[in-house]
Amino acid sequence: MEQKRLYKVVLTGGPCGGKTTGQMRLCTFFENMGWKVFRVPETATVLLSGGIKFSDLNAEEGFKFQENLLRTMIQIENTFFQLGESCSRNCLIICDRGAMDASAFISKDKWELMMASNGWNNVELRDNRYNQIIHMVSAANGAEEFYSTEDHACRSEGVELARELDYKAAAAWVGHPYFDVIDNSQDFESKICRMIECVCQKLGIDTGDRLRASSRKVKFLVTGPLPADSEFPPFQDFDVVHNYLQSNNPKMQARLRKRGQKGHWSYIHTIRRPKMCGQVIEVKTQLTHRDYLNMLAQRDDSHFTIFKRRRCFLINNQYFQLDIYREPAHPRCRGLMLLETYTALSGDELKNILPQFLTIEKEVTGNPDYSMFNLSLREEWNTTNKYCHNLHDYTLAGLTESGPTENKSINPSAVKDATAKKQVNGVDCRVNGVDVAINGDDD
């Protein structure tokens, strides 16, 4: 019997971004699949519709209002979260904005004061509280002809202010491990479908041809030195630690991730295994600190522990993660920097969205030499039988329960030169007529 699933997603964004329509469509989609769906109302709208006006509040009143708004939001959300925990069916909880949205409306100093006085921290409110964040970009940014303040009692922003609020709302969530930006590069119907597909992809739900193809993950090799912090747009830095675990199943990869800021951590256990018909199943489970320590005892000593500094930033409505590998590590990882993003663009259009302040050497999407699994191997690649060309060939790489296999003549170029590609939870390719996922979809 499959374990019941509880998934908490935040829909946020600037004015006139499609949150309301998106929430209804997402709700209907999952209800049609048999899920129980709860919709958490936007706390600010509830309070502001009662007659509160920001323009009437002085600085102290504004601060206390934001603090009480956040307290109220957390309590309302907790009510729905508890209902989701006790629900017997798979349950999706859609939050109309989330805890970090409040930080977009006050200064950094006041936000940190609010955090300290209430015993809150950004890692708990941003990373651990919700499974996924989706930012619906305002029509004021890329679809100006459709921007309107009609039919919304609490909306009065002009286009310029709407763009500013949109940027602040997105910046508030930079750093969440599963943060997706849905822009206005296509028509509105496609925008809504991309949003729904985005949630389904993270949950590992096959939508068939009901929705349009989603973006793919792309990866680039960045040459040092790293530019000064002032060259970057506003960013969040995290310490990230990865450990691969021993596995009794030769076709499965298991790893632990520890990710945090200023001594506050989140913990994820990931199981990645192949499935017939080209589908790659990846199951991510949030862990407690105790569970993490217990599972760490199963660490696979044939792999180095991977240490990274992960820099997350938003530029031109595109969300990027820059992984900077740190010591101790295998010499192959020294000075290594990899930039990742999700996009449907290619060619020159893809090049144009990349950060111009970084020196990008080449695209390495799908290249097994830049898979974290292979980068972490203790042995040299030319002497090990554990080098993994792709997840489908995991057993062929010598990782069978009975020992090394006889078939060791896998040619990496057969993977790198594959031309027929298909998107399945990351970057995939076709080898010998079978769709397989390149082992590079690291988190």
PyMOL commands that set and color helices and strands:
alter all, ss='L'
color gray80, all
select helices_A, chain A and resi 19-32+43-48+54-56+59-86+99-105+108-118+122-128+144-146+159-171+188-203+229-231+276-278+289-296+331-333+347-353+368-370+372-375+391-393+412-416
alter helices_A, ss='H'
color red, helices_A
select strands_A, chain A and resi 6-13+36-40+91-96+132-136+179-182+216-223+235-244+253-261+264-274+280-287+306-315+318-326+337-343+359-363+428-431+434-437
alter strands_A, ss='S'
color yellow, strands_A
deselect
rebuild
show_as cartoon
